[in-house]
Amino acid sequence: MRLPTFVAFLGFTQSALAQQRTPSLVERTGDLRSPPITESSGVAVSRKHAGVLWTHNDSGDGPMLFATNLAGDDLGRYLVPGASNYDWEDLDLGPCPDQPRDCLYIADTGDNGERRRTVTVYVVPEPVTPPRPATDDEPARVTARARAVRVRYPDGAHDVEALWVEPDGAVQLVTKGINGPMLRFVVPRRALDHDTATAVPLERLAIVPQRALGRMVTAAAISPSGERVVIRTYTELFFFRRAQDGRLTDDGPSCWLGVLEPQGEGVAFLDDSTLVLTSEGVLGQPGPIHRVRC
């Protein structure tokens, strides 16, 4: 990198950081101890089973969910019938479309080359039996069969790594920002009754992609109250207030994570003000779990 370019980059970074806040709490609560979890690409907090987190690997794994906790204990792996893992990128818990219980929504929406004609959202009821510590030779447990909804975008393919589920069951998707602006789409709740759906464009987010700062969207989550949304990049957290009609408004400056998790791809709310972050392991080390408040 030539010196003038490097100096300009430093100036840009300092200017960007001056407009950000830093976390009021950062606690490394554990590491993902289940050896099959090599890249925690999404995380969801169970409401039924106290202290339980659900996570999954990125592409290259089978259709498998993993149960863990803030300490990273191995609470078992769960095969998801009716699903395949082309490029799973995010995970959320929300109301099931067809029954009064919670379902796990899996975003098989990764598309680095932006070539997929359709992507898939899998919907699977959360297991009823509380996860328990797994033994070394225990086979994978099995969830209920997943419902697959094929999703297309009206303006062509997008790389999407962020999903959250609205209180009414609608699915929100946010593009990564690799080759353009960060866009928000919705798959309405009624569309989930069908095998295929077209995502409806909602808005262009006022988050400017910046590769040098790691500002590319890797995850999103909605708070238990439904009043806040967080959108994660590799190095920042962007908070929004959510109106009853689903509109988002900025909720203060972004929160700077820096190199806390250089390959960080998972985020979920533990409560309305505290987050759990998960990440890919680096240099052969297991992925960390952090509790963060901004």
PAZAPA-4460 file (N, C-alpha, C; in steps of 0.05 Angstrom, whole numbers, plus 32768, in hexadecimal, padded with zeros to 4 digits):
% residues 294
    n_x    n_y    n_z   ca_x   ca_y   ca_z    c_x    c_y    c_z   seq   type   mol
   8011   7FE8   8000   8000   8000   8000   8012   8019   8000     1      M     A
   800E   802B   7FED   801E   8043   7FEC   8018   8055   8004     2      R     A
   802C   8065   800D   8029   8075   8026   8011   8088   8025     3      L     A
   800D   8097   800F   7FF6   80A9   800F   7FDB   809A   8013     4      P     A
   7FD9   8083   8006   7FC1   8073   8009   7FBE   8069   8026     5      T     A
   7FD4   8060   8032   7FD3   8057   804D   7FCB   806D   8061     6      F     A
   7FD7   8085   805C   7FD0   809C   806D   7FB2   80A3   806A     7      V     A
   7FA9   80A2   8051   7F8C   80A8   804D   7F7B   8093   805B     8      A     A
   7F83   807A   805A   7F74   8065   8068   7F73   806A   8086     9      F     A
   7F8A   8071   8091   7F8B   8077   80AE   7F79   808E   80B5    10      L     A
   7F79   80A3   80A3   7F67   80BA   80A8   7F4A   80B2   80A7    11      G     A
   7F44   80A1   8094   7F28   8098   8091   7F20   8088   80AA    12      F     A
   7F32   8076   80B3   7F2C   8065   80CB   7F28   8076   80E3    13      T     A
   7F3A   808A   80E8   7F37   809B   80FF   7F1E   80AB   80FF    14      Q     A
   7F16   80B5   80E7   7EFD   80C4   80E4   7EE5   80B2   80EA    15      S     A
   7EE6   8099   80E0   7ECF   8087   80E4   7ECD   8080   8102    16      A     A
   7EE4   807A   810F   7EE3   8073   812B   7ED9   8089   813D    17      L     A
   7EDF   80A2   8134   7ED6   80B9   8145   7EB8   80BB   8147    18      A     A
   7EAA   80AE   8134   7E8D   80AF   8134   7E80   8096   8140    19      Q     A
   7E91   8085   814D   7E87   806C   8158   7E89   806B   8176    20      Q     A
   7E7A   8058   8182   7E7D   8053   819F   7E8B   8039   81A3    21      R     A
   7E94   8035   81BB   7EA1   801C   81C2   7E8F   800C   81D5    22      T     A
   7E92   7FF2   81D6   7E81   7FE2   81E8   7E85   7FE9   8205    23      P     A
   7E6F   7FE9   8214   7E71   7FED   8231   7E77   7FD3   8240    24      S     A
   7E73   7FBC   8232   7E79   7FA2   823C   7E83   7F90   8226    25      L     A
   7E9A   7F83   822A   7EA4   7F6F   8219   7EAE   7F58   822A    26      V     A
   7EA2   7F41   8228   7EAA   7F2A   8239   7EAB   7F11   8227    27      E     A
   7EC3   7F05   8227   7EC6   7EEC   8219   7EBC   7ED6   822C    28      R     A
   7EA5   7ECB   8226   7E98   7EB8   8238   7EA1   7E9B   8234    29      T     A
   7EAC   7E95   821D   7EB5   7E7A   8217   7EBE   7E77   81FA    30      G     A
   7EC3   7E5E   81F3   7ECA   7E57   81D8   7EB9   7E3F   81D0    31      D     A
   7EB3   7E3E   81B6   7EA2   7E28   81AB   7EB2   7E0E   81AD    32      L     A
   7EAA   7DFC   81BF   7EB9   7DE4   81C5   7EB2   7DCC   81B5    33      R     A
   7E9C   7DCE   81A6   7E94   7DB8   8195   7EA6   7DB8   817C    34      S     A
   7EB7   7DA4   8179   7ECB   7DA4   8163   7EBF   7DA8   8147    35      P     A
   7EA6   7D9E   8142   7E9B   7DA3   8127   7E95   7DC0   8121    36      P     A
   7E93   7DD2   8135   7E8D   7DEE   8130   7EA7   7DFC   8129    37      I     A
   7EAC   7DFF   810F   7EC4   7E0D   8106   7EBF   7E2A   80FE    38      T     A
   7EA6   7E30   80F7   7E9F   7E4C   80EF   7E82   7E51   80F7    39      E     A
   7E7F   7E5C   810F   7E64   7E63   8118   7E5B   7E7C   8109    40      S     A
   7E4A   7E76   80F5   7E42   7E8B   80E2   7E27   7E99   80EA    41      S     A
   7E19   7E8D   80FE   7E01   7E99   8108   7DFB   7E8E   8124    42      G     A
   7DEC   7E9D   8134   7DE6   7E95   814F   7DCA   7E9F   8156    43      V     A
   7DBC   7E8F   8166   7DA1   7E96   816F   7D9F   7E8E   818D    44      A     A
   7D91   7E9E   819C   7D8D   7E99   81B9   7D72   7E8C   81BD    45      V     A
   7D72   7E74   81CA   7D59   7E66   81CF   7D49   7E75   81E4    46      S     A
   7D2F   7E76   81E0   7D1D   7E81   81F4   7D10   7E6B   8205    47      R     A
   7D11   7E53   81FA   7D05   7E3C   8208   7D18   7E2F   821B    48      K     A
   7D32   7E2D   8214   7D46   7E1F   8223   7D5A   7E34   822E    49      H     A
   7D58   7E3A   8248   7D68   7E4F   8254   7D86   7E4A   824F    50      A     A
   7D94   7E5F   8246   7DB1   7E5D   8243   7DBB   7E4F   822A    51      G     A
   7DA9   7E46   8219   7DB0   7E37   8201   7DB3   7E49   81E9    52      V     A
   7DC9   7E45   81DA   7DCD   7E53   81C1   7DCD   7E3E   81AA    53      L     A
   7DC2   7E46   8194   7DC3   7E35   817C   7DD6   7E42   8168    54      W     A
   7DE6   7E32   815A   7DF9   7E3D   8146   7DFC   7E29   8130    55      T     A
   7E0B   7E30   811B   7E10   7E1F   8104   7E29   7E27   80F6    56      H     A
   7E34   7E15   80E6   7E4B   7E1C   80D6   7E43   7E29   80BC    57      N     A
   7E57   7E35   80AF   7E53   7E40   8094   7E52   7E2A   8080    58      D     A
   7E57   7E30   8067   7E57   7E1C   8052   7E6C   7E06   8057    59      S     A
   7E69   7DEF   804B   7E7C   7DD9   804F   7E74   7DC6   8065    60      G     A
   7E5E   7DCB   8073   7E54   7DB9   8087   7E39   7DAD   807D    61      D     A
   7E30   7D99   808C   7E16   7D8E   8086   7E00   7D9F   8092    62      G     A
   7DE7   7D97   8090   7DD1   7DA7   809B   7DCF   7DA2   80B9    63      P     A
   7DE1   7DAF   80C8   7DE4   7DA9   80E5   7DE2   7DC2   80F5    64      M     A
   7DD2   7DC0   810B   7DD1   7DD5   8120   7DE0   7DCB   8138    65      L     A
   7DEC   7DDE   8147   7DFA   7DD7   815F   7DEF   7DE6   8177    66      F     A
   7DEC   7DD9   818D   7DE3   7DE6   81A6   7DFB   7DEB   81B8    67      A     A
   7DFC   7E02   81C4   7E12   7E09   81D5   7E08   7E1D   81EA    68      T     A
   7E1A   7E2A   81F9   7E12   7E3F   820C   7E28   7E54   820C    69      N     A
   7E26   7E67   821E   7E3A   7E7D   821E   7E56   7E73   8224    70      L     A
   7E58   7E5D   8232   7E72   7E52   8238   7E7E   7E42   8220    71      A     A
   7E6D   7E3C   820D   7E76   7E2D   81F5   7E74   7E0F   81F8    72      G     A
   7E65   7E06   820C   7E63   7DE9   8211   7E55   7DDB   81F9    73      D     A
   7E5D   7DC3   81F4   7E50   7DB3   81DF   7E37   7DA7   81EA    74      D     A
   7E20   7DB0   81E0   7E06   7DA6   81E9   7DF8   7D96   81D4    75      L     A
   7E07   7D8D   81C0   7DFC   7D7B   81AC   7DFA   7D87   8190    76      G     A
   7DFB   7D76   817C   7DF7   7D7F   8160   7DDD   7D72   8156    77      R     A
   7DCF   7D81   8145   7DB5   7D79   813C   7DB4   7D79   811D    78      Y     A
   7DAE   7D62   8112   7DAA   7D60   80F5   7D8F   7D6C   80EE    79      L     A
   7D8E   7D7C   80D8   7D74   7D88   80D0   7D6B   7D7A   80B6    80      V     A
   7D58   7D68   80B9   7D4D   7D5A   80A1   7D3F   7D6E   808E    81      P     A
   7D41   7D69   8075   7D34   7D7B   8061   7D44   7D93   805A    82      G     A
   7D5C   7D96   8065   7D6D   7DAD   805F   7D88   7DA4   8054    83      A     A
   7D95   7DB6   8047   7DB1   7DB2   803E   7DC0   7DCC   8043    84      S     A
   7DDA   7DCB   8047   7DEA   7DE2   804D   7DFA   7DEA   8035    85      N     A
   7DEF   7DFB   8024   7DFF   7E06   800E   7E10   7E1D   8018    86      Y     A
   7E05   7E30   8027   7E14   7E45   8033   7E03   7E52   8049    87      D     A
   7E02   7E45   8060   7DF3   7E4F   8077   7E01   7E67   8082    88      W     A
   7DF3   7E7D   8086   7E00   7E96   808E   7DF5   7EA3   80A7    89      E     A
   7DDC   7E9D   80AF   7DD1   7EAA   80C7   7DBA   7E98   80D1    90      D     A
   7DB2   7E9F   80EA   7D9F   7E8F   80F9   7D8F   7EA1   810B    91      L     A
   7D75   7E9C   810E   7D65   7EAB   8121   7D4E   7E9A   812B    92      D     A
   7D43   7EA2   8141   7D2C   7E95   814D   7D14   7EA7   8149    93      L     A
   7CFE   7E9C   8141   7CE6   7EAC   813D   7CCD   7E9A   813E    94      G     A
   7CB5   7EA6   813D   7C9D   7E96   813D   7C9B   7E84   8125    95      P     A
   7C93   7E6B   812A   7C8F   7E59   8114   7C78   7E63   8102    96      C     A
   7C79   7E5E   80E8   7C64   7E67   80D6   7C49   7E59   80DB    97      P     A
   7C4A   7E40   80E5   7C32   7E2F   80E5   7C2B   7E23   8100    98      D     A
   7C39   7E2C   8116   7C32   7E21   8130   7C3C   7E34   8146    99      Q     A
   7C2F   7E33   815D   7C35   7E47   8172   7C4E   7E3F   8183   100      P     A
   7C65   7E40   8176   7C7E   7E3A   8183   7C94   7E48   8174   101      R     A
   7CAD   7E46   817E   7CC3   7E53   8170   7CD0   7E40   815C   102      D     A
   7CD9   7E4C   8146   7CE8   7E3D   8132   7D03   7E4A   812E   103      C     A
   7D16   7E3A   8125   7D30   7E45   811D   7D2F   7E4A   80FF   104      L     A
   7D38   7E62   80F7   7D39   7E6A   80DB   7D56   7E6A   80D2   105      Y     A
   7D5C   7E5A   80BF   7D78   7E57   80B5   7D7A   7E65   809A   106      I     A
   7D8E   7E77   8098   7D92   7E86   807F   7DA7   7E78   806E   107      A     A
   7D9E   7E68   805B   7DB0   7E5D   8047   7DB1   7E70   8030   108      D     A
   7DBD   7E87   8035   7DBB   7E9E   8023   7DD6   7EA9   801A   109      T     A
   7DEC   7E9C   8022   7E06   7EA5   801A   7E0A   7EA1   7FFC   110      G     A
   7E17   7EB5   7FEF   7E1B   7EB4   7FD2   7E32   7EC6   7FCB   111      D     A
   7E4A   7EBD   7FD1   7E62   7ECF   7FCD   7E64   7ED9   7FB0   112      N     A
   7E5D   7EC7   7F9D   7E5F   7ECF   7F81   7E46   7EDC   7F76   113      G     A
   7E31   7EDE   7F87   7E17   7EEA   7F7F   7E0D   7EDD   7F65   114      E     A
   7E0B   7EC2   7F66   7E02   7EB3   7F4E   7DEA   7EA2   7F54   115      R     A
   7DE2   7E9F   7F6D   7DCC   7E8D   7F73   7DB1   7E98   7F69   116      R     A
   7DA2   7E89   7F5A   7D88   7E93   7F50   7D74   7E94   7F67   117      R     A
   7D76   7E82   7F7A   7D65   7E83   7F92   7D77   7E7A   7FA9   118      T     A
   7D6F   7E84   7FC1   7D7C   7E7B   7FDA   7D66   7E6E   7FEB   119      V     A
   7D6D   7E65   8003   7D59   7E56   8012   7D59   7E5F   802F   120      T     A
   7D41   7E62   803A   7D3D   7E66   8057   7D30   7E4C   8061   121      V     A
   7D3D   7E3F   8074   7D32   7E27   8080   7D25   7E2E   809B   122      Y     A
   7D0E   7E23   80A0   7CFF   7E28   80B8   7CFB   7E0D   80C6   123      V     A
   7D06   7E0A   80DF   7D04   7DF1   80ED   7CFC   7DF6   810A   124      V     A
   7CE8   7DE9   8115   7CE1   7DED   8131   7CF8   7DE8   8144   125      P     A
   7CFB   7DF9   8158   7D10   7DF5   816B   7D0C   7DDB   817B   126      E     A
   7D20   7DCB   817F   7D1D   7DB2   818E   7D10   7DB7   81A9   127      P     A
   7CFD   7DA5   81B0   7CEF   7DA8   81C9   7CFF   7D9F   81E1   128      V     A
   7D0E   7D89   81DE   7D1E   7D7E   81F4   7D36   7D90   81F9   129      T     A
   7D3C   7D97   8212   7D52   7DA9   8217   7D6D   7D9C   820F   130      P     A
   7D7E   7DAA   8200   7D98   7DA0   81F9   7DA8   7D99   8213   131      P     A
   7DB9   7D85   8211   7DC9   7D7B   8227   7DE5   7D77   821E   132      R     A
   7DF8   7D76   8230   7E14   7D71   8228   7E16   7D57   8217   133      P     A
   7E26   7D59   8202   7E29   7D43   81EF   7E41   7D32   81F7   134      A     A
   7E3F   7D18   81F1   7E55   7D06   81F5   7E65   7D04   81DA   135      T     A
   7E7E   7CFB   81DC   7E8F   7CFA   81C4   7E84   7CE9   81AE   136      D     A
   7E78   7CD2   81B5   7E6E   7CBF   81A1   7E51   7CC1   819B   137      D     A
   7E44   7CD6   81A5   7E27   7CD9   81A1   7E21   7CE1   8185   138      E     A
   7E0E   7CD3   8177   7E06   7CDB   815C   7DF6   7CF6   815D   139      P     A
   7DF4   7D02   8146   7DE5   7D1B   8145   7DC8   7D16   814C   140      A     A
   7DBC   7D28   815B   7D9F   7D28   8160   7D92   7D32   8147   141      R     A
   7D78   7D30   8146   7D69   7D37   812D   7D52   7D4B   8134   142      V     A
   7D50   7D60   8125   7D3A   7D73   8129   7D22   7D6A   8119   143      T     A
   7D0C   7D79   811B   7CF5   7D75   8109   7CFE   7D7C   80ED   144      A     A
   7CEF   7D73   80DA   7CF6   7D79   80BE   7CF3   7D96   80B8   145      R     A
   7D07   7DA1   80AA   7D07   7DBE   80A3   7CF4   7DC3   808C   146      A     A
   7CE9   7DDB   808D   7CDA   7DE5   8075   7CEC   7DF7   8065   147      R     A
   7CEF   7DF2   804C   7D01   7E02   803B   7CF1   7E15   802A   148      A     A
   7CF8   7E2F   802C   7CEB   7E44   801B   7D01   7E4F   8009   149      V     A
   7CFD   7E4B   7FEF   7D10   7E56   7FDB   7D0A   7E74   7FD7   150      R     A
   7D1E   7E84   7FD9   7D1B   7EA1   7FD7   7D2B   7EAC   7FC0   151      V     A
   7D1E   7EBE   7FB1   7D2C   7ECC   7F9C   7D2A   7EEA   7FA1   152      R     A
   7D3D   7EF9   7F96   7D3D   7F16   7F99   7D33   7F22   7F7E   153      Y     A
   7D23   7F36   7F7E   7D18   7F40   7F65   7D2C   7F4E   7F53   154      P     A
   7D43   7F56   7F5F   7D57   7F65   7F4F   7D71   7F54   7F4A   155      D     A
   7D6F   7F3A   7F4D   7D87   7F29   7F48   7D93   7F1F   7F62   156      G     A
   7DA9   7F10   7F5F   7DB5   7F02   7F76   7DC3   7F16   7F89   157      A     A
   7DC3   7F0F   7FA3   7DD1   7F1E   7FB7   7DDE   7F0B   7FCB   158      H     A
   7DF5   7F14   7FD6   7E02   7F05   7FEB   7DF6   7F0F   8006   159      D     A
   7DE9   7EFE   8015   7DDB   7F06   802D   7DE5   7EF4   8044   160      V     A
   7DEE   7F01   8059   7DF8   7EF3   8071   7DE9   7EFB   808A   161      E     A
   7DD4   7F0A   8088   7DC6   7F14   80A0   7DA8   7F10   809D   162      A     A
   7D9C   7F05   80B2   7D80   7EFF   80B3   7D75   7F04   80CF   163      L     A
   7D5D   7F0F   80D1   7D4F   7F0E   80EA   7D31   7F0A   80E4   164      W     A
   7D23   7F01   80F9   7D06   7EFA   80F6   7CF6   7F0E   8106   165      V     A
   7CE3   7F1B   80F9   7CD2   7F2F   8105   7CBE   7F22   8119   166      E     A
   7CB3   7F31   812B   7C9F   7F25   813E   7C87   7F18   812F   167      P     A
   7C81   7F22   8117   7C6A   7F16   8108   7C73   7EFF   80F7   168      D     A
   7C8D   7EF7   80F8   7C96   7EE0   80E9   7CA2   7EE7   80CE   169      G     A
   7CA2   7F00   80C6   7CAF   7F08   80AD   7CCD   7F05   80AF   170      A     A
   7CDA   7EFE   809A   7CF7   7EFA   809A   7D05   7F12   808C   171      V     A
   7D18   7F1F   809B   7D27   7F35   8090   7D42   7F2C   8087   172      Q     A
   7D4C   7F35   8071   7D66   7F2E   8065   7D75   7F47   805E   173      L     A
   7D8F   7F48   8064   7DA0   7F5F   805E   7DB9   7F56   804E   174      V     A
   7DBE   7F63   8038   7DD5   7F5C   8027   7DEF   7F63   8035   175      T     A
   7E04   7F55   802D   7E1E   7F58   8039   7E2C   7F73   8032   176      K     A
   7E27   7F7C   8019   7E33   7F95   8010   7E4E   7F91   8002   177      G     A
   7E52   7F79   7FF7   7E6B   7F74   7FE9   7E6D   7F84   7FCF   178      I     A
   7E58   7F84   7FBF   7E59   7F90   7FA5   7E44   7FA7   7FA2   179      N     A
   7E3C   7FB2   7FB8   7E29   7FC8   7FB6   7E1F   7FD0   7FD1   180      G     A
   7E0A   7FE0   7FD3   7E00   7FE9   7FED   7DF3   7FD2   7FFD   181      P     A
   7DEF   7FD7   8017   7DE2   7FC3   8028   7DC4   7FC7   8026   182      M     A
   7DB6   7FB3   801D   7D9A   7FB4   8017   7D8B   7FA2   802A   183      L     A
   7D73   7FAB   8032   7D61   7F9B   8043   7D49   7F92   8033   184      R     A
   7D44   7F77   8036   7D2D   7F6B   8029   7D1C   7F5D   803F   185      F     A
   7D03   7F58   8038   7CF1   7F49   804A   7CE4   7F32   803B   186      V     A
   7CE1   7F1B   8047   7CD0   7F06   803E   7CB8   7F06   8050   187      V     A
   7CA1   7F10   8047   7C89   7F12   8058   7C81   7EF7   8064   188      P     A
   7C75   7EF9   807B   7C6D   7EE0   8089   7C5B   7ECF   8077   189      R     A
   7C48   7EDA   8069   7C36   7ECA   8058   7C45   7EBC   8042   190      R     A
   7C5C   7EC7   8039   7C6B   7EBA   8024   7C78   7EA0   802D   191      A     A
   7C7C   7E9D   8047   7C88   7E85   8052   7C75   7E6D   8050   192      L     A
   7C5C   7E71   8049   7C49   7E5B   8045   7C4E   7E4C   802A   193      D     A
   7C5F   7E58   801A   7C64   7E4D   7FFF   7C81   7E42   7FFD   194      H     A
   7C86   7E32   7FE9   7CA0   7E26   7FE5   7CB4   7E3A   7FDA   195      D     A
   7CAA   7E4E   7FCC   7CBB   7E63   7FC0   7CB0   7E7F   7FC8   196      T     A
   7CC1   7E92   7FCA   7CB9   7EAD   7FD1   7CCC   7EC1   7FC4   197      A     A
   7CC2   7ED9   7FC0   7CD2   7EEF   7FB6   7CD6   7F03   7FCC   198      T     A
   7CF0   7F09   7FD3   7CF6   7F1C   7FE7   7CEE   7F38   7FDE   199      A     A
   7CE2   7F48   7FF0   7CD9   7F63   7FE9   7CEE   7F77   7FF2   200      V     A
   7CF8   7F88   7FE0   7D0B   7F9C   7FE8   7CFF   7FB1   7FFA   201      P     A
   7D0D   7FB8   8010   7D03   7FCC   8023   7D13   7FE6   8023   202      L     A
   7D2D   7FE4   8024   7D3D   7FFD   8025   7D5A   7FF8   8020   203      E     A
   7D68   800D   801B   7D86   800D   801A   7D8F   8018   8034   204      R     A
   7D9E   8008   8043   7DA7   8011   805E   7DBD   8026   805B   205      L     A
   7DBD   8038   806F   7DD1   804E   8070   7DEB   8044   807C   206      A     A
   7DF3   802C   8076   7E0D   8021   807F   7E1E   801F   8066   207      I     A
   7E34   802E   8066   7E45   802E   804E   7E59   8018   804F   208      V     A
   7E58   8005   803C   7E6C   7FEF   803C   7E88   7FFA   803B   209      P     A
   7E9A   7FED   804A   7EB6   7FF5   804A   7EC7   7FDD   8051   210      Q     A
   7ED3   7FD1   803C   7EE3   7FB9   8040   7EFA   7FBE   8053   211      R     A
   7F07   7FD5   8051   7F1F   7FDA   8062   7F18   7FD9   8080   212      A     A
   7EFF   7FE0   8086   7EF7   7FE0   80A2   7EE8   7FC6   80A9   213      L     A
   7EE6   7FB3   8097   7ED7   7F9B   809C   7EB9   7FA0   809D   214      G     A
   7EB0   7FB6   8091   7E94   7FBE   8092   7E84   7FB0   807C   215      R     A
   7E7E   7F96   8081   7E6D   7F86   8070   7E5B   7F76   8082   216      M     A
   7E42   7F75   807C   7E2E   7F6A   808E   7E31   7F4B   8090   217      V     A
   7E34   7F41   80A8   7E37   7F24   80AD   7E21   7F18   80BE   218      T     A
   7E10   7F28   80CA   7DFA   7F1D   80DB   7DE8   7F33   80E4   219      A     A
   7DD0   7F2B   80EE   7DBD   7F3E   80F9   7DAC   7F30   810E   220      A     A
   7D9E   7F3F   811F   7D8D   7F33   8134   7D79   7F48   813D   221      A     A
   7D63   7F3E   8148   7D4E   7F4F   8154   7D4D   7F4A   8171   222      I     A
   7D47   7F5E   8181   7D46   7F5B   819E   7D2D   7F4C   81A7   223      S     A
   7D2D   7F40   81BF   7D16   7F31   81C8   7CFC   7F42   81C9   224      P     A
   7CFF   7F5C   81CE   7CE7   7F6D   81CF   7CDE   7F75   81B3   225      S     A
   7CEF   7F70   819F   7CE9   7F79   8183   7CED   7F96   817E   226      G     A
   7CF9   7FA4   8191   7CFD   7FC1   818F   7D18   7FC9   8184   227      E     A
   7D2B   7FB7   8183   7D46   7FBE   8179   7D4F   7FA9   8165   228      R     A
   7D5F   7FB2   8152   7D6C   7FA1   813F   7D8A   7FA7   813E   229      V     A
   7D9B   7F93   813D   7DB7   7F98   8139   7DC0   7F8B   811F   230      V     A
   7DD1   7F99   8111   7DDD   7F8E   80F8   7DFB   7F8E   80FD   231      I     A
   7E07   7F77   80FA   7E24   7F73   80FF   7E34   7F73   80E6   232      R     A
   7E4C   7F80   80E8   7E61   7F7C   80D4   7E78   7F6E   80E2   233      T     A
   7E8F   7F6A   80D4   7EA5   7F5D   80E1   7EB0   7F6E   80F8   234      Y     A
   7EAD   7F88   80F7   7EBA   7F99   810B   7EA7   7FAC   811A   235      T     A
   7E8D   7FAD   8112   7E7A   7FC0   811E   7E5F   7FB4   8124   236      E     A
   7E50   7FC2   8135   7E34   7FBB   813A   7E24   7FD4   8135   237      L     A
   7E10   7FD2   8124   7DFE   7FE8   811E   7DE3   7FE3   812A   238      F     A
   7DD9   7FF5   813B   7DC0   7FF1   8149   7DAA   8003   813D   239      F     A
   7D92   7FF8   813D   7D7A   8005   8133   7D63   8002   8146   240      F     A
   7D52   8017   8147   7D38   8014   8155   7D24   800B   8140   241      R     A
   7D14   7FF8   8148   7D00   7FED   8136   7CE4   7FF6   813E   242      R     A
   7CD6   8003   812B   7CBB   800C   8130   7CA7   7FF5   812D   243      A     A
   7C8F   7FF9   8136   7C7B   7FE4   8135   7C76   7FDB   8118   244      Q     A
   7C79   7FED   8105   7C75   7FE6   80E9   7C8E   7FDA   80DC   245      D     A
   7CA3   7FD6   80EC   7CBB   7FCA   80E1   7CD0   7FDD   80D7   246      G     A
   7CCA   7FF7   80D6   7CDE   800B   80CD   7CF5   800C   80E1   247      R     A
   7D0E   8011   80D6   7D26   8013   80E7   7D30   8030   80E7   248      L     A
   7D38   8039   80FF   7D45   8053   8102   7D5F   804F   8111   249      T     A
   7D73   805E   810B   7D8D   805C   8119   7D8A   805E   8137   250      D     A
   7D99   804D   8145   7D98   804E   8162   7DB5   8054   816D   251      D     A
   7DBE   806B   8166   7DD8   8074   816F   7DEF   806C   815C   252      G     A
   7E07   8075   8162   7E1E   806E   8152   7E23   8050   8152   253      P     A
   7E31   8047   813E   7E39   802B   813D   7E4C   8024   8154   254      S     A
   7E4E   800B   815B   7E5F   8002   8171   7E77   7FF4   8165   255      C     A
   7E8E   7FFD   816C   7EA7   7FF3   815F   7EB2   7FDB   816E   256      W     A
   7EB4   7FC4   815F   7EBF   7FAB   816B   7EDC   7FA8   8164   257      L     A
   7EE5   7FB4   814E   7F01   7FB1   8146   7F08   7F94   813F   258      G     A
   7F1E   7F8B   814A   7F27   7F6F   8144   7F1E   7F5C   815A   259      V     A
   7F09   7F62   8169   7EFF   7F50   817D   7EFA   7F34   8171   260      L     A
   7EEC   7F34   815A   7EE7   7F1B   814C   7EEB   7F21   812E   261      E     A
   7F04   7F1D   8124   7F0A   7F25   8108   7EF9   7F16   80F4   262      P     A
   7EEF   7EFE   80FB   7EDE   7EEF   80E9   7EC2   7EEC   80F5   263      Q     A
   7EB9   7F00   8105   7EA0   7EFE   8113   7E88   7EFE   8100   264      G     A
   7E76   7EEA   8103   7E5F   7EE8   80F1   7E45   7EE2   8100   265      E     A
   7E45   7EE0   811A   7E2C   7EDA   8128   7E25   7EF0   813D   266      G     A
   7E0B   7EF6   813F   7E03   7F09   8154   7DE6   7F03   815B   267      V     A
   7DE0   7F05   8175   7DC4   7F02   817F   7DC1   7F12   8198   268      A     A
   7DA9   7F19   819F   7DA3   7F27   81B8   7D9F   7F13   81CF   269      F     A
   7DAD   7F17   81E5   7DA7   7F08   81FD   7D90   7F15   820C   270      L     A
   7D90   7F30   820C   7D79   7F40   8215   7D79   7F59   8204   271      D     A
   7D69   7F6D   820B   7D66   7F84   81F9   7D7F   7F95   81F7   272      D     A
   7D93   7F91   8208   7DAA   7FA2   8208   7DC4   7F92   8206   273      S     A
   7DC4   7F78   8208   7DDC   7F68   8209   7DDC   7F54   81F2   274      T     A
   7DF3   7F51   81E5   7DF5   7F40   81CE   7E08   7F28   81D3   275      L     A
   7E05   7F13   81C4   7E18   7EFE   81C3   7E24   7EFE   81A6   276      V     A
   7E3E   7EFC   81A4   7E4C   7EFB   818B   7E5A   7EE1   8188   277      L     A
   7E5A   7ED5   8170   7E69   7EBD   816B   7E79   7EC1   8152   278      T     A
   7E8E   7EAF   814E   7EA1   7EB4   8139   7EAD   7E9A   812F   279      S     A
   7EB9   7E9C   8118   7ECA   7E87   810D   7EE3   7E84   811E   280      E     A
   7EED   7E6C   8121   7F07   7E68   812E   7F1D   7E72   811B   281      G     A
   7F33   7E7B   8127   7F4A   7E85   8118   7F63   7E77   8120   282      V     A
   7F74   7E6F   810C   7F8D   7E62   8111   7F8B   7E49   8122   283      L     A
   7F76   7E3A   811C   7F73   7E20   812A   7F66   7E23   8145   284      G     A
   7F61   7E3A   814E   7F54   7E3E   8168   7F36   7E3E   8166   285      Q     A
   7F28   7E35   817B   7F0A   7E35   8179   7EFF   7E51   8178   286      P     A
   7EE7   7E53   816C   7EDA   7E6D   816A   7ED2   7E78   8186   287      G     A
   7ED6   7E91   818B   7ECF   7E9D   81A5   7EB1   7EA4   81A7   288      P     A
   7EA8   7EA7   81BF   7E8D   7EB1   81C5   7E90   7EC9   81D6   289      I     A
   7E84   7EE0   81CF   7E86   7EF8   81DF   7E6A   7F02   81E7   290      H     A
   7E69   7F0E   81FE   7E51   7F1D   8207   7E59   7F3A   8205   291      R     A
   7E48   7F4A   81F8   7E4E   7F66   81F2   7E36   7F77   81F7   292      V     A
   7E3C   7F8F   8202   7E27   7FA3   8206   7E32   7FBE   81FC   293      R     A
   7E23   7FCD   81ED   7E2C   7FE6   81E2   7E1B   7FFD   81ED   294      C     A
***
